[in-house]
Amino acid sequence: MKIKKSLCLFGTFGCSRTPHPKGGGFNVLDMIKSRLWKHPKIIMTIIFNSPPLDPSVILFNPNTYLLIKNKEIVSFLTLKKYKEFYELKTLYTYPKNRGKNYASKLIKNAIRKNKKLALQCSEHLENFYKKFGFKKTEDIFKTRRFLFNTLLKSATKYKIIAMRK
């Protein structure tokens, strides 16, 4: 299957237009860069999925990378500058679009655009992020991890870790 490249909104990412498997047109998959506050649907998704999504990200209005298919947001990733690197704050794919590697596409693009990345995630996601070259670290986000793992671990039933690329 050939992938054609075209120019996307904001000129930030390449788009892929792949022929629809049943014929009759294209499945349009566009990646664009925007700001979180421009997308109320994403804000509500973060609020209603906290935890595991961190609602504090809304206050910072971070760069938001959207994966859009046929004019509908299917997945998004937020990045916020933190000291000498960018923190991957939120990664989410809407349930009906899961299992299609949309989150992987967003992560790969974030890595390509930002060489120094870090994140916090639940322990069960460690192997997922390792596939992209992230390694567990103890030297960042110490206070946040301590507070979460001390105050919220019993309610959420998971512990968070820090990873860096």
C-alpha positions in Angstrom: 0.0 0.0 0.0 1.5 3.3 -1.1 1.5 6.3 1.2 1.3 9.7 -0.4 2.7 12.7 1.5 1.0 16.0 1.5 1.1 19.3 3.4 -0.9 19.5 6.6 -2.3 22.4 8.6 0.5 24.3 10.3 3.0 22.6 7.9 4.3 20.6 10.9 3.8 17.0 9.9 3.5 14.9 6.8 0.0 13.6 6.2 -0.6 10.1 4.9 -3.5 9.4 2.5 -3.9 5.7 2.1 -6.4 4.1 -0.2 -9.5 2.9 1.6 -9.4 -1.0 1.8 -12.8 -1.3 0.3 -12.1 1.2 -2.5 -13.9 4.5 -3.1 -11.6 7.2 -1.8 -9.0 7.7 0.9 -8.7 7.3 4.6 -7.2 10.7 5.5 -4.8 10.6 8.5 -3.4 14.0 9.3 -1.1 15.1 12.1 -1.3 18.7 13.2 0.2 20.8 16.0 -2.1 23.0 18.0 -2.7 24.3 21.5 -4.7 22.4 24.1 -7.2 25.2 24.8 -8.4 25.2 21.3 -9.9 21.7 21.7 -12.7 21.4 24.3 -13.2 17.8 23.4 -9.7 16.9 24.5 -10.0 19.0 27.7 -13.1 17.0 28.6 -11.4 13.7 27.8 -8.6 14.6 30.1 -10.9 15.7 32.9 -13.1 12.6 32.7 -10.1 10.2 32.5 -8.3 11.5 35.6 -6.5 9.5 36.8 -4.7 8.1 34.8 -4.6 11.3 32.7 -3.2 14.3 34.6 -5.7 17.2 34.7 -3.0 19.7 35.6 -1.9 19.6 32.0 -4.9 21.8 31.1 -3.5 24.7 33.1 -0.3 24.8 31.1 -1.9 24.9 27.6 0.9 22.7 26.2 1.6 21.9 22.6 -0.9 19.4 21.5 -0.3 17.0 18.6 -3.5 15.7 17.1 -4.0 12.7 14.8 -7.1 13.3 12.7 -8.8 10.8 10.5 -11.6 12.0 8.3 -11.9 15.3 10.2 -12.2 13.5 13.6 -9.6 13.5 16.4 -8.6 9.9 16.9 -5.6 10.3 19.2 -3.6 13.1 20.8 -0.3 13.8 22.7 0.6 16.8 24.8 4.2 18.0 25.3 5.4 20.6 27.8 8.8 22.2 28.1 10.4 21.1 31.4 13.9 22.2 32.2 16.2 20.9 29.5 13.8 18.5 27.9 10.1 18.1 26.9 7.8 16.2 29.1 5.2 13.9 27.3 2.3 14.8 29.5 -0.7 13.1 28.0 -1.1 10.4 25.3 -4.6 9.2 24.5 -6.4 7.3 21.8 -10.2 7.3 21.8 -11.5 3.8 22.5 -13.0 3.1 19.0 -9.7 3.9 17.4 -7.4 1.8 19.6 -5.2 -1.0 18.3 -4.3 0.9 15.1 -0.9 2.2 16.2 -2.1 5.8 16.3 -0.4 6.4 19.7 2.9 4.9 18.3 2.7 7.3 15.3 2.4 10.3 17.7 5.3 9.1 19.9 7.6 8.5 16.9 6.8 12.0 15.6 7.5 13.5 19.1 10.8 11.7 19.2 11.7 12.9 15.7 10.9 16.6 16.6 12.2 16.6 20.2 15.3 14.6 20.9 15.2 15.0 24.7 11.9 13.6 26.1 10.8 12.4 29.5 7.5 11.1 30.9 5.8 9.6 33.9 3.6 6.6 33.5 2.2 3.7 35.4 4.5 0.7 35.8 2.5 -1.5 33.5 3.3 0.9 30.6 7.1 0.6 31.0 7.5 -2.0 28.2 5.4 0.0 25.8 7.6 3.0 26.1 10.8 0.9 26.1 9.9 0.0 22.4 10.6 3.7 21.6 13.9 3.9 23.5 12.7 5.2 26.8 14.6 4.1 29.9 13.4 4.1 33.5 15.1 6.8 35.6 15.1 7.9 39.2 16.6 11.4 38.7 13.6 13.3 37.4 10.1 14.2 38.7 11.1 13.0 42.2 8.6 15.1 44.1 5.7 14.4 41.8 6.3 10.7 41.9 6.7 10.7 45.6 3.4 12.5 46.2 1.5 10.4 43.7 2.9 7.1 45.0 2.3 8.1 48.6 -1.1 9.8 48.4 -2.8 8.3 45.3 -1.4 4.8 44.9 -4.0 3.2 47.1 -6.9 4.9 45.3 -5.5 4.3 41.7 -4.1 0.8 42.4 -0.9 1.6 40.5 2.5 3.3 41.0 4.0 5.7 38.6 7.6 5.7 37.3 9.7 8.2 35.3 11.3 7.4 32.0 13.7 9.4 29.7 14.9 9.2 26.2 
